[in-house]
Amino acid sequence: MKGVIFDFDGVIGDTERLQYLKWNILLKPFGIEIFPREYIEKYCGKSSATEIPWLLKRRYPKILISEEEMAKRASQILKELFKKKARLIPGALRALNWFKKKGFKMAVCSGKDPKELEMKIDSLQLASWFPPENRVSEAEAAGKPKPDPTMYLLACRKVGLLPNECLAFEDTEIGVEAAVKAGLYVIALPNEWMKDQNFSKADRIIYGGWLNFLKNPEANIKRNQKIFH
């Protein structure tokens, strides 16, 4: 294994709680509240610029602004939330340092739009870890969202490796499916938002996130099928 491709939200950045809060702030003037179960089942892991506004408009007809305006307002709200509440997933920086020390090439593969991904990376001071040439967003993949494998295939090309030479770390069912279809060795890191999703397609599932992964990282990246712990 020579490369590692990370999803960002929920894997590197502790951002799902802010994504969830963002949509409720936006929808409150319309008398709408999204509860955690609905967010997890219908919106989590999807694009805030395209997919989620489209889904919300169809589910809630009383939203009286366009999908484009929803995406714009959501982006502005998220920026303000990040200024005050952005943080890394526990153990993420230690994991990045471990992979760097071992000589892995690294990239981010995120379903968010490029500007939002840039904002998150800059807010968490990770630009030196993931420069623009080591980032892939849905827009760069011809608008094909996960679970389509296009983003992961592009991420592998960006680091100059074949998919079977790369690890993928994901926290969503659709993200796992995308990486599996692309041919990477996939490790699922379920968090509190995603713990009830179906991760059966992953090669390895590690509950407890990076802190558990780091107890024995060498063993956790070996190609053993369907390991759960």
Phi and psi restraints in degrees (value plus and minus 20) as a CYANA .aco file:
   2 LYS   PHI    -140.2  -100.2
   2 LYS   PSI     -34.8     5.2
   3 GLY   PHI    -157.4  -117.4
   3 GLY   PSI     140.0   180.0
   4 VAL   PHI    -160.9  -120.9
   4 VAL   PSI     107.6   147.6
   5 ILE   PHI    -133.1   -93.1
   5 ILE   PSI     103.8   143.8
   6 PHE   PHI    -126.9   -86.9
   6 PHE   PSI     113.9   153.9
   7 ASP   PHI     -86.5   -46.5
   7 ASP   PSI     138.0   178.0
   8 PHE   PHI    -119.9   -79.9
   8 PHE   PSI     -80.8   -40.8
   9 ASP   PHI     -86.0   -46.0
   9 ASP   PSI     100.4   140.4
  10 GLY   PHI      67.5   107.5
  10 GLY   PSI     -29.9    10.1
  11 VAL   PHI    -132.4   -92.4
  11 VAL   PSI     -70.0   -30.0
  12 ILE   PHI    -122.1   -82.1
  12 ILE   PSI     -73.4   -33.4
  13 GLY   PHI    -116.6   -76.6
  13 GLY   PSI     115.9   155.9
  14 ASP   PHI    -102.6   -62.6
  14 ASP   PSI      55.2    95.2
  15 THR   PHI    -134.3   -94.3
  15 THR   PSI     -35.3     4.7
  16 GLU   PHI     -80.5   -40.5
  16 GLU   PSI     -55.4   -15.4
  17 ARG   PHI     -83.1   -43.1
  17 ARG   PSI     -53.3   -13.3
  18 LEU   PHI     -97.1   -57.1
  18 LEU   PSI     -56.0   -16.0
  19 GLN   PHI     -81.5   -41.5
  19 GLN   PSI     -65.1   -25.1
  20 TYR   PHI     -82.1   -42.1
  20 TYR   PSI     -66.4   -26.4
  21 LEU   PHI     -83.5   -43.5
  21 LEU   PSI     -58.7   -18.7
  22 LYS   PHI     -76.0   -36.0
  22 LYS   PSI     -68.1   -28.1
  23 TRP   PHI     -88.2   -48.2
  23 TRP   PSI     -55.5   -15.5
  24 ASN   PHI     -89.4   -49.4
  24 ASN   PSI     -54.3   -14.3
  25 ILE   PHI     -84.7   -44.7
  25 ILE   PSI     -63.3   -23.3
  26 LEU   PHI     -85.0   -45.0
  26 LEU   PSI     -59.2   -19.2
  27 LEU   PHI    -106.3   -66.3
  27 LEU   PSI     -35.0     5.0
  28 LYS   PHI     -75.8   -35.8
  28 LYS   PSI     -61.9   -21.9
  29 PRO   PHI     -81.6   -41.6
  29 PRO   PSI     -38.8     1.2
  30 PHE   PHI    -116.0   -76.0
  30 PHE   PSI     -13.2    26.8
  31 GLY   PHI      52.7    92.7
  31 GLY   PSI       8.9    48.9
  32 ILE   PHI    -137.9   -97.9
  32 ILE   PSI     116.2   156.2
  33 GLU   PHI    -150.0  -110.0
  33 GLU   PSI     108.8   148.8
  34 ILE   PHI    -114.1   -74.1
  34 ILE   PSI     105.3   145.3
  35 PHE   PHI    -107.1   -67.1
  35 PHE   PSI     137.2   177.2
  36 PRO   PHI     -72.1   -32.1
  36 PRO   PSI     -61.6   -21.6
  37 ARG   PHI     -80.6   -40.6
  37 ARG   PSI     -64.5   -24.5
  38 GLU   PHI     -83.1   -43.1
  38 GLU   PSI     -63.3   -23.3
  39 TYR   PHI     -80.3   -40.3
  39 TYR   PSI     -66.3   -26.3
  40 ILE   PHI     -83.5   -43.5
  40 ILE   PSI     -64.4   -24.4
  41 GLU   PHI     -97.3   -57.3
  41 GLU   PSI     -50.6   -10.6
  42 LYS   PHI    -132.9   -92.9
  42 LYS   PSI     -46.4    -6.4
  43 TYR   PHI    -144.5  -104.5
  43 TYR   PSI     -45.7    -5.7
  44 CYS   PHI     -81.0   -41.0
  44 CYS   PSI     111.9   151.9
  45 GLY   PHI      67.5   107.5
  45 GLY   PSI     -25.2    14.8
  46 LYS   PHI    -116.4   -76.4
  46 LYS   PSI     145.6   185.6
  47 SER   PHI     -90.9   -50.9
  47 SER   PSI     109.5   149.5
  48 SER   PHI     -96.1   -56.1
  48 SER   PSI     -36.9     3.1
  49 ALA   PHI    -107.3   -67.3
  49 ALA   PSI     -46.7    -6.7
  50 THR   PHI    -151.1  -111.1
  50 THR   PSI     -83.0   -43.0
  51 GLU   PHI     -83.9   -43.9
  51 GLU   PSI     -71.1   -31.1
  52 ILE   PHI     -84.8   -44.8
  52 ILE   PSI     -66.4   -26.4
  53 PRO   PHI     -77.4   -37.4
  53 PRO   PSI     -59.2   -19.2
  54 TRP   PHI     -82.5   -42.5
  54 TRP   PSI     -65.0   -25.0
  55 LEU   PHI     -86.1   -46.1
  55 LEU   PSI     -63.2   -23.2
  56 LEU   PHI     -85.9   -45.9
  56 LEU   PSI     -60.7   -20.7
  57 LYS   PHI     -81.3   -41.3
  57 LYS   PSI     -55.5   -15.5
  58 ARG   PHI    -100.8   -60.8
  58 ARG   PSI     -48.4    -8.4
  59 ARG   PHI    -101.4   -61.4
  59 ARG   PSI     -53.0   -13.0
  60 TYR   PHI    -145.7  -105.7
  60 TYR   PSI      68.6   108.6
  61 PRO   PHI     -80.0   -40.0
  61 PRO   PSI     -40.3    -0.3
  62 LYS   PHI     -99.9   -59.9
  62 LYS   PSI     -17.3    22.7
  63 ILE   PHI     -94.4   -54.4
  63 ILE   PSI      92.7   132.7
  64 LEU   PHI    -121.2   -81.2
  64 LEU   PSI       1.9    41.9
  65 ILE   PHI    -141.7  -101.7
  65 ILE   PSI     141.0   181.0
  66 SER   PHI     -93.2   -53.2
  66 SER   PSI     144.5   184.5
  67 GLU   PHI     -81.0   -41.0
  67 GLU   PSI     -59.2   -19.2
  68 GLU   PHI     -83.9   -43.9
  68 GLU   PSI     -61.2   -21.2
  69 GLU   PHI     -88.9   -48.9
  69 GLU   PSI     -57.2   -17.2
  70 MET   PHI     -79.6   -39.6
  70 MET   PSI     -66.8   -26.8
  71 ALA   PHI     -82.8   -42.8
  71 ALA   PSI     -60.2   -20.2
  72 LYS   PHI     -84.6   -44.6
  72 LYS   PSI     -67.7   -27.7
  73 ARG   PHI     -85.0   -45.0
  73 ARG   PSI     -60.4   -20.4
  74 ALA   PHI     -81.2   -41.2
  74 ALA   PSI     -60.9   -20.9
  75 SER   PHI     -83.3   -43.3
  75 SER   PSI     -62.0   -22.0
  76 GLN   PHI     -84.7   -44.7
  76 GLN   PSI     -62.8   -22.8
  77 ILE   PHI     -82.8   -42.8
  77 ILE   PSI     -62.7   -22.7
  78 LEU   PHI     -84.0   -44.0
  78 LEU   PSI     -58.7   -18.7
  79 LYS   PHI     -79.0   -39.0
  79 LYS   PSI     -63.7   -23.7
  80 GLU   PHI     -85.8   -45.8
  80 GLU   PSI     -60.4   -20.4
  81 LEU   PHI     -83.6   -43.6
  81 LEU   PSI     -59.7   -19.7
  82 PHE   PHI     -85.9   -45.9
  82 PHE   PSI     -54.5   -14.5
  83 LYS   PHI     -79.8   -39.8
  83 LYS   PSI     -51.6   -11.6
  84 LYS   PHI    -122.5   -82.5
  84 LYS   PSI     -50.4   -10.4
  85 LYS   PHI    -150.1  -110.1
  85 LYS   PSI     -11.2    28.8
  86 ALA   PHI     -87.5   -47.5
  86 ALA   PSI     120.0   160.0
  87 ARG   PHI    -178.0  -138.0
  87 ARG   PSI     140.7   180.7
  88 LEU   PHI    -105.8   -65.8
  88 LEU   PSI     134.8   174.8
  89 ILE   PHI     -82.9   -42.9
  89 ILE   PSI     115.8   155.8
  90 PRO   PHI     -73.6   -33.6
  90 PRO   PSI     108.2   148.2
  91 GLY   PHI      68.0   108.0
  91 GLY   PSI     -28.0    12.0
  92 ALA   PHI     -82.9   -42.9
  92 ALA   PSI     -64.2   -24.2
  93 LEU   PHI     -86.3   -46.3
  93 LEU   PSI     -58.3   -18.3
  94 ARG   PHI     -82.2   -42.2
  94 ARG   PSI     -59.4   -19.4
  95 ALA   PHI     -85.5   -45.5
  95 ALA   PSI     -63.4   -23.4
  96 LEU   PHI     -79.4   -39.4
  96 LEU   PSI     -62.8   -22.8
  97 ASN   PHI     -83.5   -43.5
  97 ASN   PSI     -57.8   -17.8
  98 TRP   PHI     -84.2   -44.2
  98 TRP   PSI     -66.9   -26.9
  99 PHE   PHI     -85.3   -45.3
  99 PHE   PSI     -57.5   -17.5
 100 LYS   PHI     -83.5   -43.5
 100 LYS   PSI     -64.6   -24.6
 101 LYS   PHI     -81.3   -41.3
 101 LYS   PSI     -53.8   -13.8
 102 LYS   PHI    -102.1   -62.1
 102 LYS   PSI     -23.9    16.1
 103 GLY   PHI      65.9   105.9
 103 GLY   PSI      -2.8    37.2
 104 PHE   PHI     -92.3   -52.3
 104 PHE   PSI     120.4   160.4
 105 LYS   PHI     -99.5   -59.5
 105 LYS   PSI     121.1   161.1
 106 MET   PHI    -150.9  -110.9
 106 MET   PSI     125.1   165.1
 107 ALA   PHI    -169.5  -129.5
 107 ALA   PSI     142.9   182.9
 108 VAL   PHI    -130.6   -90.6
 108 VAL   PSI     118.7   158.7
 109 CYS   PHI    -148.0  -108.0
 109 CYS   PSI      79.9   119.9
 110 SER   PHI    -143.3  -103.3
 110 SER   PSI     121.0   161.0
 111 GLY   PHI     -96.5   -56.5
 111 GLY   PSI     -20.9    19.1
 112 LYS   PHI    -102.9   -62.9
 112 LYS   PSI     144.9   184.9
 113 ASP   PHI     -95.0   -55.0
 113 ASP   PSI     139.2   179.2
 114 PRO   PHI     -76.4   -36.4
 114 PRO   PSI     -60.7   -20.7
 115 LYS   PHI     -87.3   -47.3
 115 LYS   PSI     -60.6   -20.6
 116 GLU   PHI     -85.7   -45.7
 116 GLU   PSI     -62.5   -22.5
 117 LEU   PHI     -82.4   -42.4
 117 LEU   PSI     -61.8   -21.8
 118 GLU   PHI     -81.2   -41.2
 118 GLU   PSI     -64.1   -24.1
 119 MET   PHI     -79.4   -39.4
 119 MET   PSI     -63.9   -23.9
 120 LYS   PHI     -86.1   -46.1
 120 LYS   PSI     -65.1   -25.1
 121 ILE   PHI     -82.9   -42.9
 121 ILE   PSI     -62.9   -22.9
 122 ASP   PHI     -86.7   -46.7
 122 ASP   PSI     -60.9   -20.9
 123 SER   PHI     -82.4   -42.4
 123 SER   PSI     -54.2   -14.2
 124 LEU   PHI    -115.3   -75.3
 124 LEU   PSI     -10.4    29.6
 125 GLN   PHI      37.4    77.4
 125 GLN   PSI      28.1    68.1
 126 LEU   PHI    -136.5   -96.5
 126 LEU   PSI      -6.5    33.5
 127 ALA   PHI     -82.0   -42.0
 127 ALA   PSI     -52.9   -12.9
 128 SER   PHI     -92.4   -52.4
 128 SER   PSI     -44.8    -4.8
 129 TRP   PHI     -99.3   -59.3
 129 TRP   PSI     -59.0   -19.0
 130 PHE   PHI    -149.9  -109.9
 130 PHE   PSI      58.0    98.0
 131 PRO   PHI     -85.8   -45.8
 131 PRO   PSI     145.7   185.7
 132 PRO   PHI     -71.1   -31.1
 132 PRO   PSI     -55.7   -15.7
 133 GLU   PHI     -92.1   -52.1
 133 GLU   PSI     -27.8    12.2
 134 ASN   PHI    -135.0   -95.0
 134 ASN   PSI      10.4    50.4
 135 ARG   PHI    -148.1  -108.1
 135 ARG   PSI     122.4   162.4
 136 VAL   PHI    -151.4  -111.4
 136 VAL   PSI     109.9   149.9
 137 SER   PHI    -140.3  -100.3
 137 SER   PSI     151.3   191.3
 138 GLU   PHI     -79.1   -39.1
 138 GLU   PSI     -57.1   -17.1
 139 ALA   PHI     -82.1   -42.1
 139 ALA   PSI     -56.7   -16.7
 140 GLU   PHI     -91.4   -51.4
 140 GLU   PSI     -39.4     0.6
 141 ALA   PHI    -119.3   -79.3
 141 ALA   PSI      15.7    55.7
 142 ALA   PHI      38.3    78.3
 142 ALA   PSI      10.4    50.4
 143 GLY   PHI      52.8    92.8
 143 GLY   PSI      -3.9    36.1
 144 LYS   PHI    -111.5   -71.5
 144 LYS   PSI      88.9   128.9
 145 PRO   PHI    -100.3   -60.3
 145 PRO   PSI     142.2   182.2
 146 LYS   PHI     -79.8   -39.8
 146 LYS   PSI     119.3   159.3
 147 PRO   PHI    -108.6   -68.6
 147 PRO   PSI     -10.0    30.0
 148 ASP   PHI     -81.6   -41.6
 148 ASP   PSI     120.6   160.6
 149 PRO   PHI    -101.3   -61.3
 149 PRO   PSI     -23.2    16.8
 150 THR   PHI     -75.6   -35.6
 150 THR   PSI     -63.5   -23.5
 151 MET   PHI     -81.7   -41.7
 151 MET   PSI     -60.7   -20.7
 152 TYR   PHI     -90.5   -50.5
 152 TYR   PSI     -56.8   -16.8
 153 LEU   PHI     -83.3   -43.3
 153 LEU   PSI     -60.1   -20.1
 154 LEU   PHI     -86.7   -46.7
 154 LEU   PSI     -60.6   -20.6
 155 ALA   PHI     -81.0   -41.0
 155 ALA   PSI     -60.9   -20.9
 156 CYS   PHI     -83.0   -43.0
 156 CYS   PSI     -61.9   -21.9
 157 ARG   PHI     -83.7   -43.7
 157 ARG   PSI     -56.9   -16.9
 158 LYS   PHI     -84.0   -44.0
 158 LYS   PSI     -52.8   -12.8
 159 VAL   PHI    -113.6   -73.6
 159 VAL   PSI     -17.0    23.0
 160 GLY   PHI      53.1    93.1
 160 GLY   PSI      11.8    51.8
 161 LEU   PHI    -150.5  -110.5
 161 LEU   PSI     139.5   179.5
 162 LEU   PHI     -99.6   -59.6
 162 LEU   PSI     132.5   172.5
 163 PRO   PHI     -75.0   -35.0
 163 PRO   PSI     -57.6   -17.6
 164 ASN   PHI     -95.3   -55.3
 164 ASN   PSI     -19.0    21.0
 165 GLU   PHI    -120.2   -80.2
 165 GLU   PSI     -17.7    22.3
 166 CYS   PHI    -142.6  -102.6
 166 CYS   PSI     125.8   165.8
 167 LEU   PHI    -112.1   -72.1
 167 LEU   PSI     131.8   171.8
 168 ALA   PHI    -148.4  -108.4
 168 ALA   PSI     117.5   157.5
 169 PHE   PHI    -134.9   -94.9
 169 PHE   PSI     103.0   143.0
 170 GLU   PHI    -155.6  -115.6
 170 GLU   PSI     135.5   175.5
 171 ASP   PHI    -143.5  -103.5
 171 ASP   PSI     -13.8    26.2
 172 THR   PHI    -147.3  -107.3
 172 THR   PSI     134.5   174.5
 173 GLU   PHI     -80.8   -40.8
 173 GLU   PSI     -64.7   -24.7
 174 ILE   PHI     -90.0   -50.0
 174 ILE   PSI     -51.1   -11.1
 175 GLY   PHI     -87.1   -47.1
 175 GLY   PSI     -63.2   -23.2
 176 VAL   PHI     -78.9   -38.9
 176 VAL   PSI     -66.1   -26.1
 177 GLU   PHI     -80.7   -40.7
 177 GLU   PSI     -61.9   -21.9
 178 ALA   PHI     -81.0   -41.0
 178 ALA   PSI     -66.7   -26.7
 179 ALA   PHI     -88.3   -48.3
 179 ALA   PSI     -57.5   -17.5
 180 VAL   PHI     -83.7   -43.7
 180 VAL   PSI     -65.7   -25.7
 181 LYS   PHI     -79.8   -39.8
 181 LYS   PSI     -54.7   -14.7
 182 ALA   PHI     -95.1   -55.1
 182 ALA   PSI     -37.7     2.3
 183 GLY   PHI      79.0   119.0
 183 GLY   PSI      -3.0    37.0
 184 LEU   PHI    -106.3   -66.3
 184 LEU   PSI     144.7   184.7
 185 TYR   PHI    -107.0   -67.0
 185 TYR   PSI      97.3   137.3
 186 VAL   PHI    -128.6   -88.6
 186 VAL   PSI     105.8   145.8
 187 ILE   PHI    -133.3   -93.3
 187 ILE   PSI     100.9   140.9
 188 ALA   PHI    -110.8   -70.8
 188 ALA   PSI     115.6   155.6
 189 LEU   PHI    -140.5  -100.5
 189 LEU   PSI      57.8    97.8
 190 PRO   PHI     -81.6   -41.6
 190 PRO   PSI     114.3   154.3
 191 ASN   PHI    -131.4   -91.4
 191 ASN   PSI    -192.9  -152.9
 192 GLU   PHI     -82.8   -42.8
 192 GLU   PSI     -46.4    -6.4
 193 TRP   PHI     -99.7   -59.7
 193 TRP   PSI     -51.3   -11.3
 194 MET   PHI    -132.1   -92.1
 194 MET   PSI     -16.8    23.2
 195 LYS   PHI     -79.6   -39.6
 195 LYS   PSI     -42.6    -2.6
 196 ASP   PHI    -116.4   -76.4
 196 ASP   PSI     -17.1    22.9
 197 GLN   PHI     -95.1   -55.1
 197 GLN   PSI     146.2   186.2
 198 ASN   PHI    -109.9   -69.9
 198 ASN   PSI      87.9   127.9
 199 PHE   PHI    -126.1   -86.1
 199 PHE   PSI       1.1    41.1
 200 SER   PHI     -83.5   -43.5
 200 SER   PSI     -41.4    -1.4
 201 LYS   PHI    -100.2   -60.2
 201 LYS   PSI     -32.9     7.1
 202 ALA   PHI     -89.8   -49.8
 202 ALA   PSI     132.1   172.1
 203 ASP   PHI     -95.7   -55.7
 203 ASP   PSI     -48.8    -8.8
 204 ARG   PHI    -169.2  -129.2
 204 ARG   PSI     119.5   159.5
 205 ILE   PHI    -141.3  -101.3
 205 ILE   PSI     104.5   144.5
 206 ILE   PHI    -140.6  -100.6
 206 ILE   PSI      85.4   125.4
 207 TYR   PHI     -99.7   -59.7
 207 TYR   PSI     125.9   165.9
 208 GLY   PHI      76.4   116.4
 208 GLY   PSI     -19.2    20.8
 209 GLY   PHI      44.8    84.8
 209 GLY   PSI    -171.8  -131.8
 210 TRP   PHI     -82.4   -42.4
 210 TRP   PSI     -53.5   -13.5
 211 LEU   PHI     -82.3   -42.3
 211 LEU   PSI     -55.6   -15.6
 212 ASN   PHI     -96.8   -56.8
 212 ASN   PSI     -61.6   -21.6
 213 PHE   PHI     -75.3   -35.3
 213 PHE   PSI     -63.3   -23.3
 214 LEU   PHI     -92.8   -52.8
 214 LEU   PSI     -28.7    11.3
 215 LYS   PHI     -85.7   -45.7
 215 LYS   PSI     -49.8    -9.8
 216 ASN   PHI    -176.9  -136.9
 216 ASN   PSI      47.4    87.4
 217 PRO   PHI     -82.1   -42.1
 217 PRO   PSI     -56.8   -16.8
 218 GLU   PHI     -79.2   -39.2
 218 GLU   PSI     -64.7   -24.7
 219 ALA   PHI     -89.1   -49.1
 219 ALA   PSI     -53.6   -13.6
 220 ASN   PHI     -93.6   -53.6
 220 ASN   PSI     -34.5     5.5
 221 ILE   PHI    -123.8   -83.8
 221 ILE   PSI     -15.8    24.2
 222 LYS   PHI     -94.5   -54.5
 222 LYS   PSI     129.6   169.6
 223 ARG   PHI     -99.6   -59.6
 223 ARG   PSI      52.0    92.0
 224 ASN   PHI    -129.0   -89.0
 224 ASN   PSI     109.5   149.5
 225 GLN   PHI     -95.8   -55.8
 225 GLN   PSI     119.6   159.6
 226 LYS   PHI      30.9    70.9
 226 LYS   PSI      41.6    81.6
 227 ILE   PHI    -121.0   -81.0
 227 ILE   PSI     108.4   148.4
 228 PHE   PHI    -139.8   -99.8
 228 PHE   PSI     108.1   148.1
